[in-house]
Amino acid sequence: MGRNLEVVVIGGGYAGVMAANRLTRRDDVAVTVINPRPVFVPRLRLHQLVAGTHEAVVDYPDVLAEGVRLVVDSTTRIDAAGRGVTLAEGGDLGYDHLIYAVGSGSAGPQVPGAAEFAHPVATLEAARRLRSVLDDTPRTAPVTVVGGGPTGIETAAELAEQGRTVTLACGGVVGPYLHPRARRTARKYLAELGVEVVEASVEAVTRDAVELGDGRTLASQVTIWAAGFGVPDLAAASGLRTDAAGRLLTDETLTSVDDERIVAAGDSSAPSGLPFRMSAYAAGCLGAHAADTVLNRIAGEPPKPIDLSFPAMCISFGRGAGIFQLGHKDDTAMPVYFSGLMGKALKEFSCAASVKHLVTEARKPGSHSWPKDGKHRPRLLRSSQPVSR
C-alpha cells in the first residue's frame, strides 16, 4: 500500500468538522484539522452564551471522527505552490489536498466609536467577554443591540427575557428574510418581551450612547454589535483570489480558481463569486460537498457541482417562543411558518441537529445528505458572469 495522502482542513467549525469526518471514508487518507481553540463551538448557541443559558461548547472527541488529528493553532499562511501551511506557534504542515473552512466572525464596525465601545458576539471569545461585561452591569442599565438579523433578534430577546432594558436598532426591517406575516409575529414576540425596536441606522457609538441616523440618541450602557459577518483574510494574504468580502473564489465544485488542490467550504467560500447565505446549515452541506470533491479527485473522478437548497430558517425569542420559517428552494420565504411553542421546538431541534449531523458523519462517513435545488442556482449562474478558471 502506498503512503497516506495528507488532507489538511483549516477550521474546525460546522464545515471543517463535517469535511474532516467525511474524508475518513478512505483508509489511505490522513486528515488533520487546524483550529485555534480546543473545543467545537456550536455558533447557533452564542446568543445563549451571552445570556448565560448555554455554554456553547462541545468537546471535539464528541463530534470529530476517530483518527482525525486536531492541531490547536492558527494558520498564518497558505503556500499553494509548496503545498504547505504555516502555523502561528511555529512550524509548517504539508498537504496533498487542503480544505479551506475558516468560517466567519463579526464584520468590522463601519461607524465611529463602534470598534472602541460596541461588543461583538459572533465568536466564542467575543461572546464570553460580553457575558462578563453584562454580569458586571446592573440589569436596569440600558442595552442596545445593533442588527436586525437572527443574531441581533435572538440576542436582544434572550437579554430582555432576563428583565434587561433592551433596544434593538436596525437600519432596515427586523428579520428581513422572514415573510411579512412572520415578521409581524416577530415584532409581537419582541414587544411581549419588552424589546423596543428602532428601525433607524446607527451613525455612531459612544461609551454610554448610540447615535441614530434620524437624529435621536439612545442611552446605552452596553452596546452589542450584531450587524453582519466578516471572514478572515488568510486567503487574500496567501495570494489566493477572493471576492470583495474576502471569501475564497471557487468554481461550482468548490475548488479554488487558483489551485485544484485547494477546496473551500462554509462561510469563507464564494463559488462562482455567488456565495450561499452564511449559516450553520449551509456550512455543513458545503463541508460535505468539499470532502466529496477531494475524494473524487483522489479517486480520479470528476467532481460534481454543488447543489443545495434552503428549506427553512429559524429564530428563537428567548426560551419561550420561536419562528420556523419555511422557504422556497431559491432561499426566499414562503407565507408558511410555525410560531410559538412549535416554532421554539423546531428551532431547538435545528440547533441540536446541526451538531448531531456531525456526530452521525463521524460514525458513518458519507451518510450526510441535504435538500437539492437543481433549478435556481443554474438560472442564477446563467444570469450572472461566473468566475472562470
Secondary structure, 3 states (H helix, E strand, C coil): CCCCEEEEEECCCHHHHHHHHHHCCCCCEEEEEEECCCEECCHHHHHHHHHCCCCCCEEHHHHCCCCCEEEECCEEEEECCCCEEEECCCCEEECCEEEECCCCEECCCCCCCHHHHEEECCCHHHHHHHHHHHHCCCCCCEEEEECCCHHHHHHHHHHHHCCCEEEEEECCCCCCCCCHHHHHHHHHHHHHHCCEEEECCEEEEECCEEEECCCCEEECCEEEECCCEECCCHHHHCCCCECCCCCEEECCCCEECCCCCEEECHHHEEECCCCCCCCHHHHHHHHHHHHHHHHHHHCCCCCCCCCCCCCEEEEEECCCEEEEEEECCCCCEEEEEECHHHHHHHHHHHHHHHHHHHHHHHHCCCCCCCCCCCCHHHHHHHHCCCCCC
